[in-house]
Amino acid sequence: MKKWQILGVTAALSAALTLTACGQQNSAGSSNTANAPASNAQAKPANGVKIGFAHCCVHGEISTMDASEDAIRQMANERGATLLFESANESQNKENPQYQVEQVKKMIDQGAKSVIVVFQALKGKEGDTAKQEILEYAKAKDVTIIAARRPADKSLHTRFANVISVASSAEEAGAYQGKMVIDQWTKHPEWDLNTDGKMQFMILQGDKKNKKMDVRTQFVMRTLTSSEIGDKLERIPMTADEETNTERGKAKDIVANWIKTGKIKKMEVIIGNTDDLVLGALDAFKEANEKPLPLFGMNAIDEAQEAVKNGEMAGTVLQDVVGQSKISYQIAENIALGKSPSDGIDIPFTGGTTVNVPYAIIVKDI
């Protein structure tokens, strides 16, 4: 009998957040976990506390953006905090580094003692200058910045004591994904469509501006090439005009073109930097009425988990976006209440400044 299973779940993931008023996370296997309602006796422990949340775009990953925002809003509401919210996701502003700077300054001026920031995906001097300006302004006002999802660079942690990063290791993500592919390829000899003993595969790469995507790809490749099938791999590269920007629709168009031109016949496995990319590939296969190749994603969003259960995806890696968001909120609330940032959080702080939320592999058993 086939069954859906989660592999590699650590105790830290299931017990990462233990809030005295709201209970702990329900399940490591869900990307939409929710805390239990506060009891009347313990209701609203953060009543009146002002916490800022400066959200921004994660190109193409609308589902994970929504999950992150919903989790933080829910916790603030349950615990009675006043959440000051700003978004830099407007198309005309998401590439403007000064826009988010002004948003964070505004929330600090409104009385937020801590601000959760999903930094804009900006490379180069402008992006670095914007982050520095945010941290300098916050430092002058005795405010802590919690860098969620996109961690602050090591250089910023070295220079500023008022920044804490909450994310997941991109290196670990790529390694988990690579291990998942190796294990499943080994279990499924029928996937070797041309029976040459090699795995022909394509990596659907995400936003080129996002360093995290590059690191995921590097560590997928490092894990694959150093494995027992390392000499039996053939990676088919994406061409210069095959740019997904981590958008599901663009990934669909690219894979649809592979199906139309016959390029898909050269492939046996498709690996994506995110679930949105492989779900776009799945859309293309469905639209063409073609059986999908084994598809491996990343993030374990709800739709991807359902696709794994249904056998439409071969697997995904749980990046606990909701867990990241809840931990970010709890750190922000702790600081605003004058507590230790780590109060109620079971995952250790690396170097006292960074929390890396663990991953887990989700596959459908044979």
DRENDO-1510 file (C-alpha; in Angstrom, 1 decimal, always signed):
<recs>
REC; n; res; u; v; w
REC; 1; MET; +0.0; +0.0; +0.0 .
REC; 2; LYS; +1.3; +3.5; -0.8 .
REC; 3; LYS; +1.3; +6.0; +1.9 .
REC; 4; TRP; +2.3; +9.6; +2.4 .
REC; 5; GLN; +5.2; +10.1; +4.8 .
REC; 6; ILE; +7.4; +12.7; +6.3 .
REC; 7; LEU; +11.1; +11.9; +6.8 .
REC; 8; GLY; +13.7; +13.6; +8.8 .
REC; 9; VAL; +11.5; +15.6; +11.2 .
REC; 10; THR; +13.6; +16.7; +14.2 .
REC; 11; ALA; +12.3; +17.1; +17.7 .
REC; 12; ALA; +13.3; +20.8; +17.4 .
REC; 13; LEU; +10.8; +21.3; +14.6 .
REC; 14; SER; +7.8; +19.9; +16.4 .
REC; 15; ALA; +8.6; +21.6; +19.6 .
REC; 16; ALA; +10.3; +24.8; +18.3 .
REC; 17; LEU; +7.8; +27.2; +19.7 .
REC; 18; THR; +6.2; +26.7; +23.1 .
REC; 19; LEU; +4.0; +29.8; +23.9 .
REC; 20; THR; +2.7; +29.7; +27.4 .
REC; 21; ALA; -0.6; +31.4; +26.4 .
REC; 22; CYS; -1.2; +29.8; +23.1 .
REC; 23; GLY; +0.1; +26.3; +23.3 .
REC; 24; GLN; +2.6; +24.8; +20.9 .
REC; 25; GLN; +2.6; +24.1; +17.2 .
REC; 26; ASN; +0.2; +21.4; +16.2 .
REC; 27; SER; +2.2; +19.4; +13.6 .
REC; 28; ALA; +5.5; +19.5; +11.9 .
REC; 29; GLY; +3.8; +18.0; +8.8 .
REC; 30; SER; +1.6; +21.0; +8.0 .
REC; 31; SER; +2.6; +24.3; +6.4 .
REC; 32; ASN; -0.5; +25.9; +8.0 .
REC; 33; THR; -0.1; +25.1; +11.6 .
REC; 34; ALA; -2.0; +27.2; +14.1 .
REC; 35; ASN; -1.7; +27.8; +17.8 .
REC; 36; ALA; -4.6; +26.9; +20.1 .
REC; 37; PRO; -6.7; +29.8; +21.3 .
REC; 38; ALA; -5.6; +31.5; +24.6 .
REC; 39; SER; -7.6; +30.6; +27.6 .
REC; 40; ASN; -9.6; +33.4; +29.4 .
REC; 41; ALA; -7.2; +33.3; +32.3 .
REC; 42; GLN; -4.1; +33.8; +30.2 .
REC; 43; ALA; -5.7; +35.9; +27.4 .
REC; 44; LYS; -3.9; +38.8; +25.7 .
REC; 45; PRO; -0.5; +38.6; +27.4 .
REC; 46; ALA; +0.9; +41.1; +25.0 .
REC; 47; ASN; -2.0; +43.5; +25.3 .
REC; 48; GLY; -1.1; +46.9; +23.9 .
REC; 49; VAL; +2.5; +46.1; +22.8 .
REC; 50; LYS; +3.4; +47.5; +19.4 .
REC; 51; ILE; +5.2; +45.3; +17.0 .
REC; 52; GLY; +6.1; +46.2; +13.5 .
REC; 53; PHE; +5.9; +43.9; +10.4 .
REC; 54; ALA; +7.5; +45.1; +7.2 .
REC; 55; HIS; +6.6; +42.5; +4.6 .
REC; 56; CYS; +8.0; +42.2; +1.1 .
REC; 57; CYS; +7.9; +40.2; -2.1 .
REC; 58; VAL; +9.2; +36.7; -2.4 .
REC; 59; HIS; +9.1; +36.6; -6.2 .
REC; 60; GLY; +6.5; +34.1; -7.4 .
REC; 61; GLU; +5.9; +32.5; -4.0 .
REC; 62; ILE; +2.6; +34.1; -3.3 .
REC; 63; SER; +1.4; +31.1; -1.2 .
REC; 64; THR; +4.3; +31.3; +1.2 .
REC; 65; MET; +4.0; +35.1; +1.5 .
REC; 66; ASP; +0.3; +34.7; +2.5 .
REC; 67; ALA; +1.0; +31.9; +4.9 .
REC; 68; SER; +3.7; +34.0; +6.6 .
REC; 69; GLU; +1.5; +37.1; +6.9 .
REC; 70; ASP; -1.5; +35.1; +8.2 .
REC; 71; ALA; +0.6; +33.4; +10.9 .
REC; 72; ILE; +2.0; +36.7; +12.2 .
REC; 73; ARG; -1.4; +38.4; +12.1 .
REC; 74; GLN; -3.0; +35.5; +13.9 .
REC; 75; MET; -0.5; +35.5; +16.7 .
REC; 76; ALA; -0.6; +39.2; +17.2 .
REC; 77; ASN; -4.4; +39.1; +17.4 .
REC; 78; GLU; -4.5; +36.1; +19.8 .
REC; 79; ARG; -1.9; +37.7; +22.1 .
REC; 80; GLY; -3.4; +41.2; +22.0 .
REC; 81; ALA; -0.4; +43.0; +20.4 .
REC; 82; THR; -0.9; +46.0; +18.1 .
REC; 83; LEU; +0.6; +44.9; +14.8 .
REC; 84; LEU; +1.9; +47.8; +12.6 .
REC; 85; PHE; +1.9; +46.4; +9.1 .
REC; 86; GLU; +3.6; +47.7; +5.9 .
REC; 87; SER; +4.2; +46.0; +2.6 .
REC; 88; ALA; +6.8; +46.8; +0.0 .
REC; 89; ASN; +5.3; +44.3; -2.5 .
REC; 90; GLU; +3.7; +46.9; -4.7 .
REC; 91; SER; +5.1; +46.4; -8.2 .
REC; 92; GLN; +6.1; +50.0; -8.5 .
REC; 93; ASN; +8.1; +50.0; -5.2 .
REC; 94; LYS; +9.4; +46.5; -4.7 .
REC; 95; GLU; +12.7; +47.4; -6.5 .
REC; 96; ASN; +13.0; +50.7; -4.7 .
REC; 97; PRO; +15.3; +50.2; -1.7 .
REC; 98; GLN; +14.4; +53.4; +0.0 .
REC; 99; TYR; +10.7; +52.5; +0.1 .
REC; 100; GLN; +11.1; +49.8; +2.7 .
REC; 101; VAL; +13.5; +52.0; +4.7 .
REC; 102; GLU; +10.8; +54.6; +5.1 .
REC; 103; GLN; +8.2; +52.0; +6.0 .
REC; 104; VAL; +10.4; +50.7; +8.9 .
REC; 105; LYS; +11.2; +54.2; +10.1 .
REC; 106; LYS; +7.5; +55.0; +10.1 .
REC; 107; MET; +6.7; +52.0; +12.3 .
REC; 108; ILE; +9.5; +52.8; +14.7 .
REC; 109; ASP; +8.3; +56.4; +15.0 .
REC; 110; GLN; +4.8; +55.0; +15.8 .
REC; 111; GLY; +6.3; +53.2; +18.8 .
REC; 112; ALA; +7.3; +49.7; +17.7 .
REC; 113; LYS; +10.1; +48.4; +19.9 .
REC; 114; SER; +10.8; +45.5; +17.5 .
REC; 115; VAL; +10.1; +45.2; +13.8 .
REC; 116; ILE; +9.9; +42.0; +11.8 .
REC; 117; VAL; +11.3; +42.7; +8.3 .
REC; 118; VAL; +11.2; +40.5; +5.2 .
REC; 119; PHE; +13.9; +42.4; +3.4 .
REC; 120; GLN; +13.5; +43.3; -0.3 .
REC; 121; ALA; +15.4; +41.0; -2.7 .
REC; 122; LEU; +17.9; +43.6; -3.8 .
REC; 123; LYS; +21.5; +42.9; -4.7 .
REC; 124; GLY; +24.4; +45.2; -4.8 .
REC; 125; LYS; +25.2; +48.5; -3.1 .
REC; 126; GLU; +21.7; +49.9; -3.0 .
REC; 127; GLY; +20.3; +46.9; -1.2 .
REC; 128; ASP; +23.2; +46.8; +1.3 .
REC; 129; THR; +22.9; +50.5; +2.0 .
REC; 130; ALA; +19.1; +50.2; +2.6 .
REC; 131; LYS; +19.6; +47.4; +5.2 .
REC; 132; GLN; +22.3; +49.3; +6.9 .
REC; 133; GLU; +20.1; +52.5; +7.1 .
REC; 134; ILE; +17.3; +50.5; +8.6 .
REC; 135; LEU; +19.6; +49.0; +11.3 .
REC; 136; GLU; +21.3; +52.3; +12.0 .
REC; 137; TYR; +17.9; +54.0; +12.5 .
REC; 138; ALA; +16.6; +51.2; +14.7 .
REC; 139; LYS; +19.8; +51.2; +16.8 .
REC; 140; ALA; +19.5; +54.9; +17.4 .
REC; 141; LYS; +15.9; +54.3; +18.7 .
REC; 142; ASP; +16.8; +51.2; +20.7 .
REC; 143; VAL; +14.7; +49.0; +18.4 .
REC; 144; THR; +15.5; +45.4; +17.4 .
REC; 145; ILE; +15.1; +44.2; +13.8 .
REC; 146; ILE; +14.1; +40.6; +13.2 .
REC; 147; ALA; +15.1; +39.6; +9.7 .
REC; 148; ALA; +12.6; +36.9; +8.7 .
REC; 149; ARG; +12.9; +34.6; +5.8 .
REC; 150; ARG; +15.8; +36.6; +4.3 .
REC; 151; PRO; +18.5; +36.6; +7.0 .
REC; 152; ALA; +20.8; +39.5; +7.5 .
REC; 153; ASP; +24.4; +39.0; +6.2 .
REC; 154; LYS; +27.1; +38.0; +8.6 .
REC; 155; SER; +28.7; +41.4; +8.1 .
REC; 156; LEU; +25.5; +43.1; +9.4 .
REC; 157; HIS; +25.4; +40.8; +12.4 .
REC; 158; THR; +29.0; +41.6; +13.2 .
REC; 159; ARG; +28.3; +45.4; +13.0 .
REC; 160; PHE; +24.9; +45.6; +14.6 .
REC; 161; ALA; +23.8; +44.0; +17.8 .
REC; 162; ASN; +20.1; +44.9; +17.2 .
REC; 163; VAL; +19.4; +42.4; +14.5 .
REC; 164; ILE; +18.3; +38.7; +14.8 .
REC; 165; SER; +17.7; +36.5; +11.8 .
REC; 166; VAL; +15.1; +33.8; +11.6 .
REC; 167; ALA; +15.2; +31.6; +8.5 .
REC; 168; SER; +16.3; +28.2; +7.3 .
REC; 169; SER; +19.7; +27.2; +6.0 .
REC; 170; ALA; +19.7; +27.3; +2.2 .
REC; 171; GLU; +22.6; +24.9; +2.2 .
REC; 172; GLU; +20.6; +22.4; +4.3 .
REC; 173; ALA; +17.6; +22.8; +2.0 .
REC; 174; GLY; +19.6; +21.9; -1.0 .
REC; 175; ALA; +21.2; +18.9; +0.8 .
REC; 176; TYR; +17.9; +17.6; +1.9 .
REC; 177; GLN; +16.4; +18.0; -1.6 .
REC; 178; GLY; +19.4; +16.2; -3.1 .
REC; 179; LYS; +19.2; +13.3; -0.7 .
REC; 180; MET; +15.4; +13.0; -1.4 .
REC; 181; VAL; +16.1; +12.7; -5.1 .
REC; 182; ILE; +18.8; +10.1; -4.6 .
REC; 183; ASP; +16.7; +8.0; -2.3 .
REC; 184; GLN; +13.7; +8.0; -4.6 .
REC; 185; TRP; +15.7; +7.5; -7.8 .
REC; 186; THR; +17.3; +4.4; -6.3 .
REC; 187; LYS; +13.8; +3.1; -5.2 .
REC; 188; HIS; +12.3; +3.6; -8.7 .
REC; 189; PRO; +14.4; +1.9; -11.5 .
REC; 190; GLU; +11.4; +2.4; -13.8 .
REC; 191; TRP; +12.2; +6.2; -13.8 .
REC; 192; ASP; +15.2; +5.4; -16.0 .
REC; 193; LEU; +13.2; +5.9; -19.2 .
REC; 194; ASN; +16.0; +5.3; -21.7 .
REC; 195; THR; +17.5; +2.5; -19.6 .
REC; 196; ASP; +21.0; +3.9; -19.9 .
REC; 197; GLY; +21.7; +3.7; -16.1 .
REC; 198; LYS; +22.0; +7.5; -15.8 .
REC; 199; MET; +19.6; +10.1; -14.4 .
REC; 200; GLN; +18.9; +12.9; -16.9 .
REC; 201; PHE; +17.5; +15.8; -14.9 .
REC; 202; MET; +16.7; +19.5; -15.1 .
REC; 203; ILE; +16.8; +22.0; -12.3 .
REC; 204; LEU; +14.1; +24.7; -12.6 .
REC; 205; GLN; +15.9; +27.6; -11.1 .
REC; 206; GLY; +14.3; +30.5; -9.3 .
REC; 207; ASP; +14.8; +34.2; -9.1 .
REC; 208; LYS; +18.4; +35.0; -10.2 .
REC; 209; LYS; +18.4; +38.0; -7.8 .
REC; 210; ASN; +17.8; +35.6; -4.8 .
REC; 211; LYS; +21.1; +34.2; -3.5 .
REC; 212; LYS; +19.1; +31.6; -1.6 .
REC; 213; MET; +18.1; +30.0; -4.9 .
REC; 214; ASP; +21.7; +29.8; -6.1 .
REC; 215; VAL; +22.8; +28.2; -2.8 .
REC; 216; ARG; +19.9; +25.6; -3.0 .
REC; 217; THR; +21.0; +24.6; -6.5 .
REC; 218; GLN; +24.7; +24.4; -5.5 .
REC; 219; PHE; +24.0; +22.1; -2.6 .
REC; 220; VAL; +21.5; +19.9; -4.6 .
REC; 221; MET; +24.3; +19.4; -7.1 .
REC; 222; ARG; +26.9; +18.9; -4.4 .
REC; 223; THR; +24.8; +16.2; -2.7 .
REC; 224; LEU; +24.0; +14.5; -6.0 .
REC; 225; THR; +27.5; +14.4; -7.3 .
REC; 226; SER; +29.0; +13.2; -4.1 .
REC; 227; SER; +26.5; +10.3; -3.8 .
REC; 228; GLU; +26.6; +6.7; -5.0 .
REC; 229; ILE; +24.9; +7.8; -8.2 .
REC; 230; GLY; +27.4; +10.7; -8.7 .
REC; 231; ASP; +28.9; +9.2; -11.8 .
REC; 232; LYS; +25.5; +8.4; -13.3 .
REC; 233; LEU; +24.1; +11.9; -13.6 .
REC; 234; GLU; +23.4; +14.1; -16.6 .
REC; 235; ARG; +22.2; +17.6; -15.9 .
REC; 236; ILE; +20.4; +19.3; -18.8 .
REC; 237; PRO; +21.0; +23.1; -18.4 .
REC; 238; MET; +18.4; +25.8; -18.8 .
REC; 239; THR; +19.0; +28.2; -21.6 .
REC; 240; ALA; +19.5; +31.9; -21.1 .
REC; 241; ASP; +15.9; +32.7; -22.2 .
REC; 242; GLU; +14.4; +30.2; -19.8 .
REC; 243; GLU; +13.9; +32.6; -16.8 .
REC; 244; THR; +11.3; +31.7; -14.3 .
REC; 245; ASN; +11.7; +34.5; -11.7 .
REC; 246; THR; +10.3; +31.8; -9.4 .
REC; 247; GLU; +6.9; +32.4; -11.0 .
REC; 248; ARG; +4.6; +29.4; -11.4 .
REC; 249; GLY; +3.1; +30.7; -14.7 .
REC; 250; LYS; +6.6; +31.2; -16.3 .
REC; 251; ALA; +7.7; +27.7; -15.2 .
REC; 252; LYS; +4.5; +26.4; -16.8 .
REC; 253; ASP; +5.3; +28.1; -20.1 .
REC; 254; ILE; +8.9; +26.9; -20.1 .
REC; 255; VAL; +7.9; +23.2; -19.5 .
REC; 256; ALA; +5.0; +23.5; -22.0 .
REC; 257; ASN; +7.5; +24.6; -24.6 .
REC; 258; TRP; +9.7; +21.6; -23.6 .
REC; 259; ILE; +6.7; +19.3; -24.2 .
REC; 260; LYS; +5.9; +21.0; -27.5 .
REC; 261; THR; +9.4; +20.9; -28.9 .
REC; 262; GLY; +10.2; +17.4; -27.6 .
REC; 263; LYS; +13.0; +18.6; -25.3 .
REC; 264; ILE; +11.1; +16.9; -22.4 .
REC; 265; LYS; +12.0; +13.5; -23.9 .
REC; 266; LYS; +15.7; +14.2; -22.9 .
REC; 267; MET; +14.6; +14.4; -19.2 .
REC; 268; GLU; +13.7; +11.9; -16.6 .
REC; 269; VAL; +13.5; +14.0; -13.4 .
REC; 270; ILE; +12.7; +17.7; -12.8 .
REC; 271; ILE; +13.9; +19.4; -9.6 .
REC; 272; GLY; +12.6; +22.8; -8.6 .
REC; 273; ASN; +14.0; +25.5; -6.3 .
REC; 274; THR; +10.5; +26.0; -5.0 .
REC; 275; ASP; +7.1; +24.2; -5.1 .
REC; 276; ASP; +5.6; +26.9; -7.2 .
REC; 277; LEU; +8.1; +26.0; -10.0 .
REC; 278; VAL; +7.3; +22.3; -10.0 .
REC; 279; LEU; +3.6; +23.0; -9.7 .
REC; 280; GLY; +3.9; +25.1; -12.8 .
REC; 281; ALA; +5.6; +22.2; -14.5 .
REC; 282; LEU; +2.7; +19.9; -13.3 .
REC; 283; ASP; +0.2; +22.4; -14.8 .
REC; 284; ALA; +2.0; +22.1; -18.1 .
REC; 285; PHE; +1.9; +18.3; -18.1 .
REC; 286; LYS; -1.8; +18.3; -17.2 .
REC; 287; GLU; -2.7; +20.9; -19.9 .
REC; 288; ALA; -0.8; +18.8; -22.5 .
REC; 289; ASN; -2.5; +15.6; -21.2 .
REC; 290; GLU; +0.9; +14.1; -20.6 .
REC; 291; LYS; +2.1; +11.9; -17.7 .
REC; 292; PRO; +4.3; +14.1; -15.5 .
REC; 293; LEU; +8.0; +13.2; -14.9 .
REC; 294; PRO; +9.0; +12.8; -11.3 .
REC; 295; LEU; +8.9; +16.3; -9.8 .
REC; 296; PHE; +10.8; +17.4; -6.7 .
REC; 297; GLY; +9.9; +20.7; -5.0 .
REC; 298; MET; +10.9; +22.8; -2.0 .
REC; 299; ASN; +8.8; +24.5; +0.7 .
REC; 300; ALA; +6.0; +21.9; +1.2 .
REC; 301; ILE; +3.2; +24.4; +0.7 .
REC; 302; ASP; -0.3; +22.8; +1.1 .
REC; 303; GLU; -0.9; +22.3; -2.7 .
REC; 304; ALA; +2.5; +20.5; -3.0 .
REC; 305; GLN; +1.8; +18.3; -0.1 .
REC; 306; GLU; -1.5; +17.3; -1.7 .
REC; 307; ALA; +0.3; +16.7; -5.0 .
REC; 308; VAL; +2.7; +14.3; -3.2 .
REC; 309; LYS; -0.2; +12.5; -1.5 .
REC; 310; ASN; -1.9; +12.1; -4.9 .
REC; 311; GLY; +1.2; +10.9; -6.6 .
REC; 312; GLU; +1.5; +13.9; -8.9 .
REC; 313; MET; +4.7; +15.1; -7.3 .
REC; 314; ALA; +7.5; +12.7; -6.2 .
REC; 315; GLY; +8.4; +14.8; -3.1 .
REC; 316; THR; +9.1; +18.1; -1.5 .
REC; 317; VAL; +11.1; +19.5; +1.4 .
REC; 318; LEU; +9.3; +21.1; +4.3 .
REC; 319; GLN; +10.5; +24.6; +4.8 .
REC; 320; ASP; +8.5; +25.5; +7.8 .
REC; 321; VAL; +7.5; +29.1; +6.7 .
REC; 322; VAL; +4.7; +29.2; +9.3 .
REC; 323; GLY; +7.2; +28.1; +12.0 .
REC; 324; GLN; +9.6; +30.7; +10.9 .
REC; 325; SER; +7.0; +33.4; +11.1 .
REC; 326; LYS; +5.7; +32.3; +14.5 .
REC; 327; ILE; +9.2; +32.3; +15.9 .
REC; 328; SER; +9.9; +35.7; +14.4 .
REC; 329; TYR; +6.8; +37.0; +16.1 .
REC; 330; GLN; +7.6; +35.5; +19.4 .
REC; 331; ILE; +11.1; +37.0; +19.3 .
REC; 332; ALA; +9.6; +40.4; +18.5 .
REC; 333; GLU; +7.1; +40.1; +21.3 .
REC; 334; ASN; +9.8; +39.0; +23.8 .
REC; 335; ILE; +11.9; +42.0; +23.0 .
REC; 336; ALA; +8.9; +44.4; +23.1 .
REC; 337; LEU; +8.1; +43.0; +26.6 .
REC; 338; GLY; +11.7; +43.3; +27.8 .
REC; 339; LYS; +12.2; +39.5; +27.9 .
REC; 340; SER; +15.1; +37.5; +26.5 .
REC; 341; PRO; +14.7; +37.1; +22.7 .
REC; 342; SER; +14.9; +33.3; +23.2 .
REC; 343; ASP; +12.1; +33.0; +25.8 .
REC; 344; GLY; +9.8; +30.2; +24.9 .
REC; 345; ILE; +11.8; +29.1; +21.9 .
REC; 346; ASP; +13.4; +25.7; +21.9 .
REC; 347; ILE; +15.6; +26.0; +18.8 .
REC; 348; PRO; +19.1; +27.3; +19.8 .
REC; 349; PHE; +20.3; +30.7; +18.6 .
REC; 350; THR; +23.5; +30.2; +16.6 .
REC; 351; GLY; +26.0; +32.8; +17.7 .
REC; 352; GLY; +23.2; +34.4; +19.7 .
REC; 353; THR; +21.8; +36.0; +16.6 .
REC; 354; THR; +20.4; +33.5; +14.2 .
REC; 355; VAL; +17.6; +30.8; +14.4 .
REC; 356; ASN; +17.6; +28.2; +11.7 .
REC; 357; VAL; +14.3; +26.3; +11.5 .
REC; 358; PRO; +14.9; +22.6; +10.5 .
REC; 359; TYR; +13.6; +21.0; +7.4 .
REC; 360; ALA; +11.9; +17.6; +6.7 .
REC; 361; ILE; +11.5; +15.5; +3.6 .
REC; 362; ILE; +8.0; +14.7; +2.4 .
REC; 363; VAL; +7.6; +11.8; -0.1 .
REC; 364; LYS; +5.0; +9.1; -1.0 .
REC; 365; ASP; +6.3; +5.7; +0.0 .
REC; 366; ILE; +6.5; +2.8; -2.5 .
</recs>
